[in-house]
Amino acid sequence: MRLLHRIDRSTTPAEEARPDPALVLAGDPVHTTWNMEDRDGLYCGIWQSTPGKWKVSYAEWEYVHIHAGVSILTDTAGVATTLKAGDSWIIRPGFAGTWEVVETTLKDYVILN
């Protein structure tokens, strides 16, 4: 195993999925994930979603860096935060609300359970 790994979509198989239909509030979002690492409770790679809105509830930490697009995370109190290209965010365990993809969004992610 190499100890240095380049994050590159062209060398990693894509996985396509949709959120649970019971969580979808608008649209028909399609998620494409290029998972580069999956071990010891750590997941990282690249994620893309087409427009739509769904409920989210985080039990884990997630670091995100937005490469393209616009998404809006709204917490259960109604506070909306716009994530756009160039932004980096940490989503802490306990965040609940909605994720809305306004423009197809591409992000790097690092998740720690």
Phi, psi and omega per residue, in radians:
M1 nan 2.289 3.068
R2 -1.333 2.519 3.139
L3 -1.620 -0.111 3.072
L4 -2.165 2.150 -3.055
H5 -2.269 2.146 3.120
R6 -1.319 2.376 3.070
I7 -1.478 1.923 -3.008
D8 -2.595 1.975 -3.133
R9 -1.068 -0.530 -3.043
S10 -1.227 -0.281 -3.111
T11 -1.935 0.118 -3.105
T12 -2.195 2.293 3.124
P13 -1.132 2.430 3.117
A14 -1.501 2.492 3.029
E15 -2.008 2.280 -3.125
E16 -1.944 2.392 -3.134
A17 -2.688 2.949 3.038
R18 -2.175 2.690 3.045
P19 -1.136 2.771 3.058
D20 -0.906 2.202 -3.113
P21 -0.950 -0.502 3.123
A22 -1.188 -0.317 -3.129
L23 -1.696 -0.273 -3.065
V24 -1.322 2.247 3.137
L25 -1.834 -0.418 -3.128
A26 -2.782 2.583 3.061
G27 1.263 -2.908 3.122
D28 -2.389 1.213 -3.061
P29 -1.139 2.380 3.070
V30 -1.999 2.184 -3.141
H31 -1.788 2.286 3.026
T32 -2.040 2.214 -3.080
T33 -2.173 2.322 2.989
W34 -1.975 1.614 -3.075
N35 -1.472 2.075 -3.062
M36 -1.656 -0.430 -3.081
E37 -2.538 2.393 -3.119
D38 -2.682 1.511 3.119
R39 -2.896 2.635 3.075
D40 0.934 0.604 3.127
G41 1.368 0.155 3.127
L42 -1.964 2.287 3.103
Y43 -2.290 2.338 3.069
C44 -2.649 2.704 -3.138
G45 2.858 -2.543 -3.091
I46 -2.207 2.436 -3.121
W47 -2.328 2.459 3.084
Q48 -2.337 2.504 3.062
S49 -2.398 2.494 3.006
T50 -1.468 2.912 -3.062
P51 -1.014 2.553 3.116
G52 2.803 3.102 -3.129
K53 -2.483 2.349 -3.123
W54 -2.571 2.787 3.099
K55 -1.340 2.491 3.083
V56 -2.299 2.675 3.051
S57 -2.622 2.049 -3.045
Y58 -1.722 2.163 3.007
A59 -1.818 -0.064 -3.069
E60 -2.185 2.957 3.018
W61 -1.511 2.485 3.018
E62 -2.452 2.254 2.969
Y63 -1.745 2.323 3.089
V64 -2.261 2.531 2.966
H65 -2.220 2.112 -3.088
I66 -1.522 2.131 3.111
H67 -1.612 -0.605 -3.081
A68 -2.690 2.668 3.031
G69 1.599 -3.054 -3.136
V70 -2.436 2.278 3.035
S71 -2.278 2.729 3.076
I72 -2.209 2.143 3.019
L73 -1.759 2.224 3.137
T74 -2.138 2.185 -3.129
D75 -1.428 3.073 -3.058
T76 -1.184 -0.287 3.069
A77 -1.486 -0.079 3.129
G78 1.605 0.124 3.115
V79 -1.400 2.066 -3.094
A80 -1.737 2.389 3.090
T81 -2.205 2.173 3.135
T82 -1.568 2.256 3.062
L83 -1.913 2.197 -3.098
K84 -2.386 2.946 -3.106
A85 -0.861 2.286 -3.139
G86 1.699 -0.282 -3.125
D87 -1.419 2.600 2.997
S88 -2.235 2.407 -3.085
W89 -2.462 2.723 2.938
I90 -1.994 2.240 3.034
I91 -1.844 2.086 -3.052
R92 -1.590 2.703 3.069
P93 -0.965 2.437 -3.140
G94 1.797 -0.269 3.100
F95 -1.152 2.298 3.069
A96 -2.453 2.595 -3.130
G97 2.750 -2.289 3.136
T98 -2.314 2.649 2.983
W99 -2.028 2.126 3.110
E100 -2.081 2.114 3.048
V101 -1.614 1.975 -3.135
V102 -1.500 -0.798 3.043
E103 -2.177 2.421 -3.126
T104 -0.692 2.194 -3.012
T105 -1.963 2.365 3.077
L106 -2.118 2.202 -3.115
K107 -2.420 2.657 2.841
D108 -1.500 2.559 3.089
Y109 -2.420 2.608 2.964
V110 -2.360 2.063 -3.117
I111 -2.021 2.346 3.080
L112 -2.178 2.082 3.083
N113 -1.492 nan nan
